[in-house]
């Protein structure tokens, strides 16, 4: 049995897959199992995997073909249930790994042992695709060093948009990890699972990593940033950590309606499930004014996202049940989680 399994969810990712899978083939640490879940792709993704890569990976690869797009959360839950490795690398199709990524990760896992989640240094991968020419470039611009949560409950990728420097070399504890390229301890995610859900199936896509980070924190599991494990991510909508609220709203215009719909709904799900009453009261004004500004923006300038409220209220009772489970089983005090609010 491999100590680590790589879980790659694919959906119409043909233009990224060759680079992504080649970066896994080139790893200096070769003791892994690769599980690929295809979420009903209609491009040539499956053909590329079966014809070009399955013969090379051989017994190290399993390909699961879903008939439809089940979403990020549900597909990754499939992979987690079908593997038994000690550690899990959750990977996006638009991520490439440096050759020693798994080697550095496994060194950390063996030394630290009792941790919940881990991220490497994720930099941006600039990528262009035309009919006859493909260009990609690794950059020194940070995509994510993990998740930072503010008193308002706004969550951002640490140092996103900044240039890599000596400042980001030190290993440190963080609130949680971004799921584009994240390592989870199976012991930890088994500890916080709800029925057969590790990621919340109702999220479909987006913010499910924030929810899982919160739930791990409530059970006392720590998350870390490891700078020596390097990867590159092609982010469809650029983000920055240090921007004003109104600048962040402007960036929403560059995101697809699908993204804004699920991001807003799932942000409300995160609050419903994980924000304790004491922490809500302690940060009431920060939360209230942040939510008010966001709602007014959506109400007047982003009507398509309003439809997500219908799904939120339809599932509110279900989320209340999940909240009850989380709050009944938490192991740390409100202050222990609140100390991560910036």
Secondary structure, 3 states (H helix, E strand, C coil): CCCEEEEEEECCCHHHHHHHHHHHHCCCCCCEEEEEEEECCCCCHHHHHHHHHHHHHHHHEEEEEECCCCCHHHHHHHHHHCCCCCEEEEEECCEEECCCHHHHHHHHHHHHCCCCEEEEEEEEEEEEECCCCEEEEEEEEEEECCEEECCCCCEEECCCCCECCHHHCCCEEECECCCCEEEEEHHHHHHHCECCECCCHHHCCCCHHHHHHHHHHHCCCCEEEEEEEEEEECCCCCCCCCCCHHHHHHHHCCCCHHHHHHHHHHHHHHHHHHCCHHHHHHCHHHHHHHHHHHHHHHHHHCHHHHHHHHHHHHCHHHHHHHHHHHHHCCCCCHHHHHCCEC
